[in-house]
Amino acid sequence: MLLWLALMCAGAPAWAGLVAGTVMQLSGPLMVKKADGKVKLLAIKSEVEQGDTLLTEKETYALIKLIDNSEITLKPNSSFVIEQFTYTAEQPDGDHAIFSLLKGGLRSVTGLLGKRNKERFEMKTPAATIGIRGTTFVANYVAPPAPGAPSGPVPGLYVQVIDGLIHVANPSGAQNFAAGQFGFTSNFQQPPIVLPANPGLPFAPPPAFSAVPPTSSGSAGSSKAAAIDCVVR
């Protein structure tokens, strides 16, 4: 047991610190909590890494382009963890994409990893896990309100499929959602269900977010010098 614990402790930091993508667009402050606990303020062209927790402010949209050309656009008041993201064009057996949406919402656009190894993409939330079948989807996790806070949407995970198909699963059940469909599950004790209509959760990034400049295949390593970030003490 002691040997196993030692191996786990020694191996855990190996995933952290590997470049996963680059901040391409911002509409406000974007913070990152690193695997070692340090907190930084990110800017356009800042790199994000495995182990990072990204935090958007109340009016911040942030578009992250990952190294396989997939995109994650975070909504305001969101908390998103890049648990593991590895992609090498010549080594498909090494593909892994594991994320956690702890709070708030995002739009995910599938890149090369999800197209060739869709079974290795996993988006975890406090209510269910999302898998893809090559797609563009929106996910919103509404956390339970604090005592005394005004009521809002029913807490839980809401999904919308724009293109393709997603698979939403938790211990109580699983459901596929196709393009044009909306879904919901409140927690791990309730199976995902298809909603009859749009639940009305807004997702409206600035128009500039739809015109992201292309990045070269070698940008992941060369953009380090252009990255801008500040340590928050």
C-alpha positions as CSV (number, residue, x, y, z in Angstrom):
1,M,0.0,0.0,0.0
2,L,2.8,2.4,0.8
3,L,4.5,1.7,-2.5
4,W,1.2,2.3,-4.3
5,L,0.7,5.6,-2.6
6,A,4.3,6.6,-3.4
7,L,3.8,5.8,-7.1
8,M,0.5,7.7,-7.2
9,C,2.1,10.8,-5.6
10,A,5.1,10.6,-7.9
11,G,3.0,10.1,-11.0
12,A,0.2,12.7,-10.4
13,P,2.3,15.8,-11.3
14,A,3.4,14.2,-14.6
15,W,0.2,15.2,-16.4
16,A,0.2,18.7,-15.1
17,G,2.2,21.4,-16.9
18,L,1.8,20.0,-20.4
19,V,0.4,22.6,-22.8
20,A,-3.2,21.8,-23.8
21,G,-4.1,24.9,-25.7
22,T,-4.2,28.7,-26.1
23,V,-6.5,31.5,-25.1
24,M,-7.8,33.0,-28.4
25,Q,-10.6,35.4,-27.4
26,L,-11.6,37.1,-24.2
27,S,-14.4,39.5,-23.2
28,G,-13.2,40.1,-19.6
29,P,-11.0,38.7,-16.8
30,L,-10.0,35.0,-17.0
31,M,-8.2,33.4,-14.0
32,V,-6.4,30.1,-13.9
33,K,-5.5,28.1,-10.8
34,K,-2.5,26.0,-11.5
35,A,-2.0,22.4,-10.3
36,D,0.5,23.8,-7.6
37,G,-2.2,26.2,-6.3
38,K,-0.8,29.4,-7.9
39,V,-3.4,31.8,-9.4
40,K,-2.7,33.8,-12.5
41,L,-4.6,36.3,-14.7
42,L,-4.6,35.1,-18.3
43,A,-4.7,37.1,-21.6
44,I,-5.1,36.4,-25.3
45,K,-2.2,34.1,-26.4
46,S,-1.7,32.8,-22.9
47,E,-1.3,29.0,-22.8
48,V,-3.4,26.7,-20.7
49,E,-2.1,23.3,-19.4
50,Q,-3.2,20.0,-18.0
51,G,-4.2,20.4,-14.4
52,D,-5.4,24.0,-14.9
53,T,-8.7,25.2,-13.4
54,L,-10.1,28.1,-15.5
55,L,-12.4,30.6,-13.8
56,T,-14.4,33.3,-15.7
57,E,-15.8,36.4,-14.1
58,K,-19.4,37.5,-14.2
59,E,-19.2,39.1,-17.7
60,T,-16.3,37.0,-19.2
61,Y,-16.6,34.8,-22.2
62,A,-13.3,33.0,-23.0
63,L,-12.5,30.9,-26.1
64,I,-9.8,28.3,-25.7
65,K,-8.4,26.5,-28.8
66,L,-6.8,23.2,-27.9
67,I,-3.8,21.7,-29.7
68,D,-6.0,19.4,-31.8
69,N,-8.0,22.4,-33.1
70,S,-11.0,21.7,-30.9
71,E,-12.6,24.7,-29.1
72,I,-14.0,25.3,-25.7
73,T,-15.9,28.6,-25.1
74,L,-16.6,29.3,-21.5
75,K,-19.6,31.3,-20.3
76,P,-19.4,33.9,-17.5
77,N,-19.2,32.6,-13.9
78,S,-17.8,29.2,-14.9
79,S,-15.3,26.9,-13.4
80,F,-13.7,24.4,-15.8
81,V,-10.8,21.9,-15.2
82,I,-8.5,20.5,-17.9
83,E,-7.9,17.2,-16.0
84,Q,-6.0,15.6,-18.9
85,F,-5.5,16.5,-22.6
86,T,-2.9,14.7,-24.7
87,Y,-2.8,14.8,-28.5
88,T,0.0,14.0,-31.0
89,A,-0.9,13.8,-34.7
90,E,1.3,10.8,-35.3
91,Q,0.3,8.9,-32.1
92,P,-3.5,8.3,-31.9
93,D,-3.1,5.7,-29.2
94,G,-2.0,8.4,-26.8
95,D,-5.2,10.5,-27.2
96,H,-6.9,11.5,-24.0
97,A,-9.4,14.3,-23.2
98,I,-10.8,14.5,-19.7
99,F,-12.5,17.7,-18.5
100,S,-14.6,18.8,-15.6
101,L,-17.3,21.5,-15.7
102,L,-17.7,22.4,-12.0
103,K,-20.0,25.4,-12.5
104,G,-21.4,27.5,-15.3
105,G,-21.5,26.6,-18.9
106,L,-19.5,26.1,-22.1
107,R,-19.7,25.3,-25.8
108,S,-17.5,22.5,-27.1
109,V,-16.5,22.0,-30.7
110,T,-14.9,18.7,-31.6
111,G,-11.4,18.7,-32.9
112,L,-9.1,16.0,-34.4
113,L,-8.9,14.0,-31.2
114,G,-12.7,13.7,-30.9
115,K,-13.0,12.8,-34.6
116,R,-10.5,9.9,-34.5
117,N,-10.9,8.7,-30.9
118,K,-14.3,10.0,-29.7
119,E,-14.5,7.3,-27.0
120,R,-11.5,9.0,-25.3
121,F,-13.4,12.3,-24.7
122,E,-15.0,12.8,-21.3
123,M,-16.7,15.9,-19.9
124,K,-17.5,15.4,-16.3
125,T,-20.1,17.4,-14.3
126,P,-21.6,17.2,-10.8
127,A,-24.7,15.6,-12.3
128,A,-23.5,13.4,-15.2
129,T,-20.7,12.7,-17.7
130,I,-20.9,13.7,-21.3
131,G,-19.4,11.7,-24.1
132,I,-19.3,12.7,-27.8
133,R,-19.9,11.1,-31.2
134,G,-18.2,14.0,-33.1
135,T,-20.2,17.1,-32.4
136,T,-20.8,20.6,-31.2
137,F,-22.7,21.0,-28.0
138,V,-23.5,23.4,-25.2
139,A,-23.5,22.3,-21.5
140,N,-24.7,24.3,-18.5
141,Y,-24.4,23.2,-14.9
142,V,-26.7,25.2,-12.6
143,A,-25.5,24.8,-9.0
144,P,-28.0,24.7,-6.1
145,P,-28.5,28.3,-4.8
146,A,-27.0,29.5,-1.6
147,P,-29.4,30.0,1.3
148,G,-31.4,33.2,0.9
149,A,-30.4,33.6,-2.8
150,P,-33.1,34.4,-5.4
151,S,-34.5,31.3,-7.2
152,G,-33.5,30.6,-10.8
153,P,-33.5,27.6,-13.1
154,V,-33.8,24.2,-11.5
155,P,-30.3,23.1,-10.5
156,G,-28.7,20.4,-12.6
157,L,-27.1,19.8,-15.9
158,Y,-28.6,21.2,-19.1
159,V,-27.3,20.2,-22.6
160,Q,-28.0,21.3,-26.1
161,V,-26.7,19.6,-29.2
162,I,-26.0,21.8,-32.2
163,D,-24.4,19.2,-34.4
164,G,-23.7,15.5,-34.1
165,L,-24.6,13.4,-31.1
166,I,-23.7,13.3,-27.4
167,H,-24.1,10.6,-24.8
168,V,-25.0,11.7,-21.2
169,A,-24.7,9.1,-18.5
170,N,-24.8,8.9,-14.7
171,P,-25.4,6.0,-12.2
172,S,-29.2,6.3,-12.7
173,G,-29.2,6.0,-16.5
174,A,-28.0,7.2,-19.9
175,Q,-29.5,9.0,-22.9
176,N,-28.3,10.0,-26.4
177,F,-29.1,13.5,-27.6
178,A,-29.0,14.4,-31.3
179,A,-28.7,17.7,-33.1
180,G,-31.5,20.1,-32.2
181,Q,-32.3,18.3,-28.9
182,F,-32.1,19.6,-25.3
183,G,-31.6,17.5,-22.2
184,F,-31.5,17.7,-18.4
185,T,-30.6,15.8,-15.3
186,S,-30.7,17.2,-11.8
187,N,-28.1,14.9,-10.1
188,F,-26.6,11.4,-10.1
189,Q,-29.9,10.0,-8.7
190,Q,-31.9,11.1,-11.7
191,P,-31.4,9.8,-15.2
192,P,-30.9,12.2,-18.1
193,I,-34.1,13.1,-20.0
194,V,-35.0,14.9,-23.3
195,L,-36.6,18.3,-22.7
196,P,-39.5,19.2,-25.0
197,A,-38.2,22.8,-25.5
198,N,-35.2,25.1,-25.1
199,P,-34.8,25.7,-21.3
200,G,-33.8,29.3,-22.1
201,L,-30.3,29.4,-20.7
202,P,-28.4,32.1,-22.6
203,F,-25.2,31.6,-24.5
204,A,-24.2,34.8,-26.3
205,P,-20.4,35.3,-26.8
206,P,-19.3,38.5,-28.5
207,P,-19.5,38.3,-32.4
208,A,-15.7,38.4,-32.6
209,F,-15.6,34.9,-31.1
210,S,-16.9,33.5,-34.4
211,A,-13.9,34.8,-36.3
212,V,-10.9,33.2,-34.6
213,P,-7.6,33.5,-36.6
214,P,-6.1,30.2,-37.6
215,T,-3.1,28.8,-35.7
216,S,-0.2,26.9,-37.2
217,S,0.4,23.3,-36.3
218,G,3.5,24.3,-34.4
219,S,2.0,27.0,-32.4
220,A,1.7,25.0,-29.2
221,G,5.4,25.1,-28.6
222,S,6.3,28.5,-30.2
223,S,3.6,30.6,-28.6
224,K,5.3,30.5,-25.2
225,A,7.2,33.7,-25.8
226,A,4.0,35.5,-26.8
227,A,2.0,34.4,-23.8
228,I,1.0,37.1,-21.4
229,D,0.0,36.3,-17.8
230,C,0.2,37.8,-14.4
231,V,0.7,36.2,-11.0
232,V,-2.1,37.2,-8.5
233,R,-0.6,37.4,-5.1
